[in-house]
Amino acid sequence: MLQAVTAWGTQWATSLLQRFQCTLVIAEHNNETLTPVTLNAITAAKCLGGEVSCLVAGTSCDKIVRNNNK
């Protein structure tokens, strides 16, 4: 019985951790390119694993989104 509970608990904990494996990077830019700090943050987020999302906010920043949507 204890083994069944432990196995279920381990499975539940693993699925919970996978749910939280996502990172949001808030981009700093000059309407032309992302700053090196932002690029470093994206690289670090990729190293953590999971999904990486990047928020690019501002006006006339569609060029940045197109160039960095990889």
MODELLER restraints for C-alpha pairs under 7 A, 6 or more apart:
rsr = mdl.restraints
at = mdl.atoms
rsr.add(forms.Gaussian(group=physical.xy_distance, feature=features.Distance(at['CA:21:A'], at['CA:49:A']), mean=6.84, stdev=0.5))
rsr.add(forms.Gaussian(group=physical.xy_distance, feature=features.Distance(at['CA:21:A'], at['CA:50:A']), mean=4.76, stdev=0.5))
rsr.add(forms.Gaussian(group=physical.xy_distance, feature=features.Distance(at['CA:21:A'], at['CA:51:A']), mean=6.60, stdev=0.5))
rsr.add(forms.Gaussian(group=physical.xy_distance, feature=features.Distance(at['CA:22:A'], at['CA:50:A']), mean=5.09, stdev=0.5))
rsr.add(forms.Gaussian(group=physical.xy_distance, feature=features.Distance(at['CA:22:A'], at['CA:51:A']), mean=4.53, stdev=0.5))
rsr.add(forms.Gaussian(group=physical.xy_distance, feature=features.Distance(at['CA:22:A'], at['CA:52:A']), mean=5.77, stdev=0.5))
rsr.add(forms.Gaussian(group=physical.xy_distance, feature=features.Distance(at['CA:23:A'], at['CA:45:A']), mean=6.22, stdev=0.5))
rsr.add(forms.Gaussian(group=physical.xy_distance, feature=features.Distance(at['CA:23:A'], at['CA:51:A']), mean=6.31, stdev=0.5))
rsr.add(forms.Gaussian(group=physical.xy_distance, feature=features.Distance(at['CA:23:A'], at['CA:52:A']), mean=4.90, stdev=0.5))
rsr.add(forms.Gaussian(group=physical.xy_distance, feature=features.Distance(at['CA:23:A'], at['CA:53:A']), mean=6.21, stdev=0.5))
rsr.add(forms.Gaussian(group=physical.xy_distance, feature=features.Distance(at['CA:24:A'], at['CA:52:A']), mean=6.02, stdev=0.5))
rsr.add(forms.Gaussian(group=physical.xy_distance, feature=features.Distance(at['CA:24:A'], at['CA:53:A']), mean=4.84, stdev=0.5))
rsr.add(forms.Gaussian(group=physical.xy_distance, feature=features.Distance(at['CA:24:A'], at['CA:54:A']), mean=5.67, stdev=0.5))
rsr.add(forms.Gaussian(group=physical.xy_distance, feature=features.Distance(at['CA:25:A'], at['CA:41:A']), mean=6.80, stdev=0.5))
rsr.add(forms.Gaussian(group=physical.xy_distance, feature=features.Distance(at['CA:25:A'], at['CA:42:A']), mean=6.52, stdev=0.5))
rsr.add(forms.Gaussian(group=physical.xy_distance, feature=features.Distance(at['CA:25:A'], at['CA:53:A']), mean=6.18, stdev=0.5))
rsr.add(forms.Gaussian(group=physical.xy_distance, feature=features.Distance(at['CA:25:A'], at['CA:54:A']), mean=4.66, stdev=0.5))
rsr.add(forms.Gaussian(group=physical.xy_distance, feature=features.Distance(at['CA:25:A'], at['CA:55:A']), mean=6.20, stdev=0.5))
rsr.add(forms.Gaussian(group=physical.xy_distance, feature=features.Distance(at['CA:26:A'], at['CA:54:A']), mean=5.77, stdev=0.5))
rsr.add(forms.Gaussian(group=physical.xy_distance, feature=features.Distance(at['CA:26:A'], at['CA:55:A']), mean=4.83, stdev=0.5))
rsr.add(forms.Gaussian(group=physical.xy_distance, feature=features.Distance(at['CA:26:A'], at['CA:56:A']), mean=6.55, stdev=0.5))
rsr.add(forms.Gaussian(group=physical.xy_distance, feature=features.Distance(at['CA:27:A'], at['CA:34:A']), mean=6.83, stdev=0.5))
rsr.add(forms.Gaussian(group=physical.xy_distance, feature=features.Distance(at['CA:27:A'], at['CA:38:A']), mean=5.62, stdev=0.5))
rsr.add(forms.Gaussian(group=physical.xy_distance, feature=features.Distance(at['CA:27:A'], at['CA:54:A']), mean=6.41, stdev=0.5))
rsr.add(forms.Gaussian(group=physical.xy_distance, feature=features.Distance(at['CA:27:A'], at['CA:55:A']), mean=5.77, stdev=0.5))
rsr.add(forms.Gaussian(group=physical.xy_distance, feature=features.Distance(at['CA:27:A'], at['CA:56:A']), mean=5.20, stdev=0.5))
rsr.add(forms.Gaussian(group=physical.xy_distance, feature=features.Distance(at['CA:28:A'], at['CA:34:A']), mean=6.00, stdev=0.5))
rsr.add(forms.Gaussian(group=physical.xy_distance, feature=features.Distance(at['CA:28:A'], at['CA:35:A']), mean=5.87, stdev=0.5))
rsr.add(forms.Gaussian(group=physical.xy_distance, feature=features.Distance(at['CA:28:A'], at['CA:38:A']), mean=6.07, stdev=0.5))
rsr.add(forms.Gaussian(group=physical.xy_distance, feature=features.Distance(at['CA:29:A'], at['CA:35:A']), mean=5.46, stdev=0.5))
rsr.add(forms.Gaussian(group=physical.xy_distance, feature=features.Distance(at['CA:31:A'], at['CA:60:A']), mean=6.44, stdev=0.5))
rsr.add(forms.Gaussian(group=physical.xy_distance, feature=features.Distance(at['CA:31:A'], at['CA:61:A']), mean=5.01, stdev=0.5))
rsr.add(forms.Gaussian(group=physical.xy_distance, feature=features.Distance(at['CA:31:A'], at['CA:64:A']), mean=6.76, stdev=0.5))
rsr.add(forms.Gaussian(group=physical.xy_distance, feature=features.Distance(at['CA:32:A'], at['CA:63:A']), mean=6.76, stdev=0.5))
rsr.add(forms.Gaussian(group=physical.xy_distance, feature=features.Distance(at['CA:32:A'], at['CA:64:A']), mean=6.08, stdev=0.5))
rsr.add(forms.Gaussian(group=physical.xy_distance, feature=features.Distance(at['CA:33:A'], at['CA:64:A']), mean=5.83, stdev=0.5))
rsr.add(forms.Gaussian(group=physical.xy_distance, feature=features.Distance(at['CA:45:A'], at['CA:52:A']), mean=6.41, stdev=0.5))
rsr.add(forms.Gaussian(group=physical.xy_distance, feature=features.Distance(at['CA:46:A'], at['CA:52:A']), mean=6.54, stdev=0.5))
